[in-house]
């Protein structure tokens, strides 16, 4: 049987396979081999390597030369590599390669000069090719849940980058030169091995979301508070024992996660965060809350559970937007009467506190429309 006939048989096998999730691949191949495809759907995502009966179907370089696709989906095919013929897909703007076994991206990847989105989480990538710097239109990179140990300096040449997701990797350092990414708005470096906040990050003034949770951080750099456009800041699950007073500079913050650290107190300047809606500071070593917490009048979610609180300030009654309040696992024996002002409160957790039955009845009276967990 000739090579062309073999290729035709493979195409027909793909088109008829129940495992074929991307019919458009079959359409592309069939078109190149002049196979009638009138019975197949159009406009389905394209993939160029499929697994049939656990065997990779090899396609000649002739068939790889497809230049008209905008979206290339290679997700979930157990690929161990992306072959060099990827270079022929010069018109694609989105590449999806989630849930494979990729350990690297080929240098030819740099030929995808129109690429805007790179989505390849849940692989085994250990590094990125320097050629990534050729991708001037790239604005969204998602490489979560890989094994990256470093990021090439050439990433700073991706000047249109706005979202960079690198959560759950093995990064212990990060290029200082990232400060040159003037359009970056979202940076996720959670679940890595960072022992200090990379100084370059503190110079990306336009950042709106910064995720540094689940690292090995012990200190919050003062320079971090130069990021006055931040809306979301995640520093939870580190080894931080102190919140600097400069936290008050982050006046645009809406969400602050700083739970599961070693923090002993909250500075009064927390009261300057007037836009804050979510504050998670549970599982620390707090013995009190500042009176200024009552200035957070937009707060909807407050978690201070699993600390060492003996009392709650009366100013808590000013938080009239509060809907969820976690106070379990502290040393509370009572709550201030001002808690009754929280008419929007729908859930209050008070488990594992030494509150007497008479105090529990008072709290129930103060908050008749709130679900309260005492046990």
C-alpha positions in Angstrom: 0.0 0.0 0.0 1.4 3.4 -0.9 2.3 6.1 1.7 -0.7 8.2 0.5 -3.1 5.3 0.9 -1.7 4.7 4.4 -2.3 8.4 5.3 -5.8 8.1 3.9 -6.5 5.1 6.0 -5.3 6.9 9.1 -7.4 9.9 8.3 -10.5 7.8 7.8 -9.7 6.0 11.1 -9.5 9.3 12.8 -12.8 10.6 11.3 -14.6 7.4 12.4 -13.0 7.1 15.8 -15.2 7.6 18.9 -12.2 9.1 20.6 -12.0 11.9 18.1 -12.9 15.1 20.0 -11.6 17.5 17.3 -13.4 16.8 14.0 -11.8 19.9 12.4 -8.4 18.1 12.4 -10.0 15.4 10.3 -11.4 18.1 8.0 -8.0 19.6 7.5 -6.3 16.3 6.8 -9.2 15.2 4.6 -9.0 18.3 2.6 -5.3 17.8 1.9 -6.0 14.2 0.8 -9.1 15.0 -1.2 -11.4 13.0 1.0 -15.2 13.8 0.9 -16.1 15.3 4.3 -19.7 16.5 3.7 -21.0 14.4 6.5 -18.8 15.9 9.2 -19.4 19.0 11.3 -17.4 22.2 10.8 -16.0 24.8 13.2 -14.7 22.4 15.9 -11.4 23.0 17.7 -8.3 21.7 15.8 -5.7 19.3 17.2 -2.8 17.9 15.2 -1.8 14.9 17.2 -4.3 12.3 18.5 -4.0 9.0 20.2 -5.8 5.9 18.8 -5.6 2.6 20.6 -2.8 4.2 22.7 -0.6 4.6 19.6 0.4 8.0 18.4 -0.7 8.5 14.8 2.2 9.9 12.8 1.4 12.5 10.2 3.8 13.6 7.5 5.3 17.0 7.3 3.1 17.7 4.3 0.0 17.4 6.4 1.5 19.7 9.1 1.6 22.6 6.7 -1.7 24.1 7.7 -1.6 27.9 8.0 -5.2 29.0 8.2 -6.1 28.0 11.8 -6.5 30.6 14.6 -7.0 28.3 17.5 -5.0 25.1 18.1 -6.2 22.7 20.8 -3.8 19.9 21.9 -5.3 19.4 25.4 -5.6 16.0 26.9 -3.7 13.9 24.4 -0.9 12.7 26.6 1.6 14.4 24.4 5.3 14.2 25.5 6.4 16.9 23.0 5.1 19.3 20.4 6.9 18.5 17.2 8.9 21.1 15.3 6.3 21.4 12.5 4.4 23.6 14.9 6.3 26.4 13.1 3.9 26.1 10.2 1.0 27.3 12.2 2.0 30.9 11.9 -1.5 32.3 11.9 -2.7 30.8 15.2 -3.6 33.3 18.0 -4.4 30.7 20.7 -2.6 27.5 21.7 -4.1 25.1 24.2 -2.1 22.2 25.4 -3.5 21.5 28.9 -3.2 18.1 30.6 -0.4 16.5 28.6 3.1 15.3 29.6 5.1 18.0 27.9 8.6 18.6 29.4 9.6 21.4 27.0 8.4 23.6 24.2 10.5 23.5 21.0 12.5 26.5 19.8 10.2 26.5 16.7 7.5 27.8 19.1 9.0 31.2 18.5 7.7 31.1 15.0 4.1 31.6 16.3 4.5 35.4 16.1 0.7 36.0 16.1 0.1 34.1 19.3 -1.9 35.9 21.9 -2.8 33.1 24.3 -0.6 30.3 25.6 -2.6 27.9 27.8 -0.5 24.8 28.9 -1.2 24.1 32.6 -0.9 20.6 34.1 2.2 19.4 32.2 5.8 18.7 33.2 7.5 21.8 31.7 10.8 22.6 33.4 11.7 25.7 31.4 10.6 27.8 28.5 12.6 28.5 25.3 14.3 31.9 24.9 12.4 32.2 21.7 9.3 33.0 23.7 10.5 36.6 23.5 9.6 36.6 19.8 5.9 36.5 20.7 5.2 40.2 20.8 1.4 39.8 20.7 1.3 37.4 23.6 -0.9 38.8 26.4 -2.0 35.7 28.4 0.2 32.9 29.6 -1.1 30.1 31.8 1.5 27.6 32.8 0.1 26.5 36.2 0.9 23.1 37.6 4.2 22.4 35.8 7.7 22.0 37.1 9.3 25.3 36.0 12.4 26.1 37.9 13.2 29.3 36.0 11.8 31.8 33.6 13.9 33.0 30.7 14.9 36.7 30.7 13.5 37.0 27.2 10.0 37.0 28.6 10.4 40.8 29.1 10.2 41.1 25.3 6.5 40.0 25.5 5.6 43.6 26.0 1.9 43.1 25.6 1.7 40.5 28.4 -1.2 41.3 30.8 -1.8 38.0 32.6 0.9 35.6 33.7 -0.1 32.5 35.7 2.7 30.5 37.1 1.1 29.0 40.2 2.2 25.5 41.4 5.7 25.3 39.9 9.2 25.1 41.4 10.3 28.7 41.1 12.7 30.0 43.8 13.7 33.1 41.9 12.1 35.4 39.4 13.8 37.8 36.9 14.2 41.3 38.3 13.8 42.6 34.8 10.0 41.7 34.8 9.6 45.3 36.0 9.8 46.2 32.2 6.5 44.4 31.6 4.6 47.6 31.6 1.2 46.1 30.7 1.2 43.3 33.2 -1.9 43.4 35.4 -2.3 39.9 36.8 0.7 37.9 38.2 0.2 34.5 39.9 3.3 33.0 41.6 1.4 31.1 44.3 2.6 27.6 45.3 6.2 28.1 44.4 9.4 28.1 46.5 10.0 31.9 46.8 11.7 32.9 50.0 11.5 36.6 49.4 9.3 38.8 47.2 11.1 39.4 43.9 12.1 43.1 43.9 11.2 43.4 40.2 7.6 42.7 41.0 7.4 45.7 43.2 8.1 48.0 40.3 5.2 46.8 38.1 3.1 49.7 39.1 0.1 48.8 37.0 -0.4 45.4 38.7 -4.0 44.8 39.8 -3.8 41.2 41.0 -0.8 39.7 42.8 -0.8 36.2 44.1 2.1 35.0 46.3 0.3 32.5 48.4 1.8 29.2 49.5 5.5 30.2 49.2 8.2 30.5 51.9 8.0 34.2 52.5 8.8 35.6 55.9 8.9 39.3 55.2 6.6 41.7 53.2 8.9 44.1 51.4 8.2 47.7 52.0 8.5 48.3 48.3 5.4 46.1 47.7 3.3 48.9 48.9 4.3 50.9 45.9 1.7 48.8 44.0 -1.1 51.2 44.7 -3.3 49.9 41.9 -3.6 46.5 43.5 -7.2 45.2 43.8 -6.3 41.7 44.9 -3.4 40.6 47.1 -2.8 37.0 48.2 -0.1 36.4 50.8 -1.7 33.5 52.6 0.1 30.2 53.6 3.6 31.8 54.1 5.7 32.4 57.2 5.0 36.1 57.6 4.9 37.4 61.2 4.4 41.2 60.6 2.2 43.5 58.5 3.9 46.8 57.9 1.9 50.0 58.5 2.4 50.8 54.9 -0.4 48.4 54.1 -2.6 51.6 54.4 -1.2 52.7 51.0 -3.1 50.0 49.1 -6.3 52.0 49.1 -7.7 50.2 46.0 -7.6 46.8 47.6 -10.9 44.9 47.4 -9.5 41.5 48.4 -6.8 40.7 50.9 -5.8 37.1 51.8 -3.1 36.9 54.5 -4.3 33.9 56.4 -2.3 30.9 57.6 0.8 32.9 58.6 2.4 33.8 61.9 1.0 37.3 62.3 0.5 38.6 65.9 -1.3 41.9 65.2 -3.0 44.0 62.6 -1.9 47.6 62.2 -4.4 50.5 62.7 -3.7 51.5 59.1 -5.9 48.6 57.9 -8.7 51.1 58.4 -7.5 53.1 55.4 -8.5 50.3 53.0 -12.0 51.7 52.5 -12.8 49.5 49.4 -11.9 46.2 51.1 -14.7 43.6 50.7 -12.9 40.4 51.7 -10.4 40.1 54.5 -9.0 36.7 55.4 -6.6 36.7 58.3 -7.6 33.5 59.9 -5.1 30.9 61.3 -2.5 33.4 62.6 -1.6 34.5 66.1 -3.9 37.4 66.7 -4.8 38.3 70.2 -6.9 41.4 69.3 -8.4 43.4 66.4 -7.7 47.1 66.1 -10.6 49.5 66.6 -10.0 50.8 63.1 -11.3 47.6 61.6 -14.7 49.3 62.0 -13.8 51.7 59.2 -14.0 49.0 56.6 -17.6 49.7 55.9 -17.6 47.9 52.5 -16.4 44.7 54.1 -18.6 41.7 53.2 -16.4 38.7 54.2 -14.3 38.7 57.4 -12.4 35.6 58.5 -10.5 35.9 61.8 -11.0 32.3 63.0 -8.3 30.1 64.4 -6.5 32.9 66.3 -6.2 33.8 70.0 -8.9 36.6 70.2 -10.3 37.2 73.7 -12.7 40.0 72.6 -14.0 41.8 69.5 -14.0 45.7 69.4 -17.4 47.4 69.6 -16.5 49.2 66.3 -17.4 45.9 64.6 -20.9 47.2 64.6 -20.0 49.6 61.9 -19.5 46.8 59.3 -23.1 47.0 58.1 -22.2 45.4 54.7 -20.8 42.3 56.4 -22.6 39.1 55.3 -20.1 36.3 56.5 -18.1 36.4 59.7 -15.8 33.6 60.8 -14.8 33.7 64.5 -14.5 30.0 65.4 -11.6 28.6 67.3 -10.7 31.7 69.4 -10.9 32.4 73.1 -14.1 34.5 73.0 -16.5 34.4 75.9 -18.9 37.1 74.5 -19.5 39.5 71.7 -20.2 43.2 72.0 -23.9 44.3 71.8 -23.0 46.4 68.7 -23.0 43.1 66.8 -26.8 43.6 66.5 -26.1 46.4 64.0 -24.9 43.8 61.4 -28.4 43.4 59.9 -27.0 42.0 56.6 -25.1 39.3 58.4 -26.3 35.9 57.1 -23.7 33.6 58.7 -21.7 33.7 61.9 -19.4 30.9 63.1 -18.5 30.7 66.8 -17.6 27.1 67.2 -14.8 26.2 69.6 -15.1 29.3 71.8 -15.9 29.2 75.5 -19.2 31.0 75.2 -21.8 30.3 78.0 -25.3 29.3 77.1 -26.7 32.7 78.4 -24.3 34.6 76.1 -25.4 32.4 73.2 -29.0 33.3 73.8 -28.1 37.0 73.8 -26.3 36.6 70.5 -29.3 34.8 69.0 -31.5 37.7 70.1 -29.2 40.3 68.6 -29.0 38.5 65.2 -32.4 36.9 64.7 -32.0 36.5 60.9 -28.5 35.1 60.9 -27.4 31.5 60.8 -25.1 31.0 63.8 -22.9 28.0 64.4 -22.0 27.5 68.1 -21.2 23.8 67.8 
